[in-house]
């Protein structure tokens, strides 16, 4: 009988994508079958998120519940990944020594090796590094079920909003090779998927073959920004619906909206987090725009994409916020 894997995922769609890929990896490497309950698993993975209040404590409370399962079954392996793992590292195994593996968002492709090492050596292993080799180059083709699937196009963020840990837990922005993104979208369509969502902490800042200062890395290769990537994926097949998430208002340029207007299969929906309606609060949050600037972006969207659906995120009770704000 094959080994059984249970994954509990907290947080964003990027974590959902990572969890699916870990399941695919462990199935290929060790024949793990994903199950719906921790009680029947041989390996339990917790993919964590740091955005919520007391995130670390919630992780340890969950691990405390799983410790009882390990006491009943000493062969059970437990791993912790995601942003809390990236922040805490060896503190997790110090406080919860029954945890066998700790890994960050950038090392999910190493999970099979970490599992093997922990099993063979009988010790806890920690890998929260930021390897230069992109994890996307080491992930298998997706095998998730249903009509829609995620396609991760980039990792990390350069914005450093004062409320967010992403630049510290997932690192700086790294855009994936656009040809590999298109190839994955084609493969998904051929497998029967009819909708893909392009994922990233800040998808609109996607830029391939440009360095952090905006200079071309390789003059022999084209520069591909998000607007061009959208059109490349849209042209895979007109029957493949394409969505994306999440956008930062500062990077929602007109070129992206014009690309959406040219392709019917680019869904006319934009999630554009404002976070606050107060310019003073936005400055404290280090968002890089004002209330008026954001409203002008909304007006531009409505002009270029009439009928486009919009949604947003709002943070209340942020540090120093007054009732008026």
Residue, then its C-alpha position, 0 to 999 in steps of 0.5 A: x500500500x502506498x504512503x499517504x500525504x496530508x497537506x494543510x494550507x493557510x493563506x494565499x493562492x500562491x500557497x495553494x499552488x505550492x501545496x499542489x506542487x508539493x503533492x505532485x512532487x512527493x507522488x512522483x518521488x515516493x508514490x505518496x497519495x494525497x488524503x483528506x485527513x491527518x489521522x490517516x497520513x504517513x506525512x503531514x505538511x503544514x504550508x503556513x502564512x504569516x499575514x494573520x495576527x499571531x500567525x506563529x502561535x497558531x502554527x504551534x497550536x496546530x503542531x501541538x495537535x499533531x504531536x499526539x498523532x506522532x506519539x501514537x505513530x512514531x513513523x509519522x513525519x511532519x513538515x512545516x513550510x511557507x512564510x512562517x517557516x521562512x521567518x522562524x527556521x530552526x526556532x520551529x524545531x527547537x520549540x517543536x522537536x518532533x517536526x522533521x522538516x522545515x522549508x521555505x517557499x523557495x525550497x518546496x522543490x527540495x521537499x522529497x530530498x528533505x523527506x529522504x534525509x530526515x527519514x534516513x538520518x532520523x533528524x530534523x532538517x531545515x532549508x529556508x534558503x533562497x536558491x538562485x536556481x528557480x524552483x519552477x525549473x524543478x517542479x513537475x507538470x501540474x496534476x490538479x483536478x477540475x476545469x481551472x488551474x493556477x499558473x505561477x508566473x513570478x515570485x517575491x515582491x519589491x514593494x516593501x509595504x510596511x504591513x507585509x512580510x513577502x519580500x522577507x519570506x519569498x524574496x525579491x521579484x523573480x519573473x519566470x521564463x515566459x516561454x515556460x509559462x506559455x508551455x504550461x498553459x498549452x499543456x493544461x489546455x490539452x489536458x482539458x483545463x479551460x481556465x488558468x489564473x496567472x499568479x504572483x504577489x504582484x503580477x503586473x510587475x512581471x518583467x522578463x529579461x530586465x534587471x532591478x534597474x530596468x536594464x536589459x539583461x541579455x540583448x539577444x532575448x526579447x523583453x517581456x512585460x506583463x501586458x505582452x505575457x497576457x497576450x501570449x497566454x491568451x493566444x494559446x487558444x481562444x477557448x482558454x479563459x485567462x485571469x490573473x491575481x494579484x495586482x498592485x495599483x502602481x503597476x496597473x498600467x494602460x498597456x495591461x488594460x489595452x491587452x485585455x480589451x483586445x482578447x475576449x478570453x482575457x477575463x474582464x476582472x481586476x482585483x486592485x487592493x487599495x488597502x486604505x481610503x486615506x492618503x495619510x494612511x497609504x503613506x504610512x503603509x508605504x503604498x506609493x500612491x494617494x487616494x486621488x491617484x488610485x481613483x484616477x486608475x479606476x477611472x482609466x480602467x472604466x474608460x478602457x474596459x467598460x463593464x470590467x468587474x473590480x474588487x479590492x482589499x481594505x485594511x482597518x485598524x492599521x497602526x495609528x489609524x484614527x476613526x476619521x481615517 
